[in-house]
């Protein structure tokens, strides 16, 4: 894994098509610069997943519609009940 993966993830998540989502990661970027706070890649991805899920649930994810599945939704068939989009936890 690249040594700057956390920076890369934060920069990627600051540049999506949804301003509110971007703002979450701009705040994190500011905390890193101002407070020297550290985030590991797992934390960044978890924040992205939680932010996306919350925004979707509240109808705030206003990204342009595409035919591509989201990166945060599991699309494999569940081994337990055979359905799709079942989140593994």
N, C-alpha and C positions, 0 to 999 in steps of 0.2 A: 504494500500500500504506500502511495506517495507520502512523504513527510508533511506536505501541505494540504492533505485531503480535507481537513476541517475548513481551511480558508477557501478552498475550491467549492465545497458544498455551500458555505454561507454565501459566497458570491453568486453561485448559480441560483440559490433560492431568493436572492435580492432582485433577480431579473426575470421573474415570471410575468405572465400577463395579468396577474391579479394584485393590485396595489396593496390591499390590506395584508395579504400574505407576505409580500415583499417587505412591508413595514416591520413585521415581526423580526425578520432577519437583518434589517438595517439597525434595529435596536440592539440585537446581539452583536453586530459588527461594532457599534459604538461602545458597548460594554467592554469588548476586547481591547479597543484602542484607548479608551479613557481609564478603565478600571483594571486593565491587564487581566481580565477574567478569561479563563480557558474553557473550551468546550471540546469534548471528544466527538468523533464522527457519529457514534451511536446516539449521543444526546441530541445532536443536530438533526439526525434522521427522525428521531422520536418526536422532537418538537415539530418538524415538518409534517409528520403523519398526524399528530394531534391537531395541529392548526388546520390542515386540509380537511380532516374528518369533521371538525367542529363547523368549519365554514360550509361544507357540503350539507350538513344537518340543518343549519340555519338558513340555507338558501343563499349564502353570500359568495359562493364560488362562482364568479361571473366570467370565467375564462371562455374564450370562443369555443364553440362545440367542435369536436373533432371525432373521427372514427376510431382513434387510438384509445386503448384502455389506459386508465391512470396507473402510474407506477406504484401507487399506494394500495391498490386493490388486488387481492389475490385472485387469480383467474384459473387456478388449477382446480381439478375436481377433488372435492373433499373425500378422504378415504373413509370417513365415518358414515356419512349419509348420502354421498354421491352428488351433492349440489355444487354449484359454482359460487364464487365470491364469498366463500366462508373464510373468515379471518382466523388464522392460527394464533393462539395465545396459550 
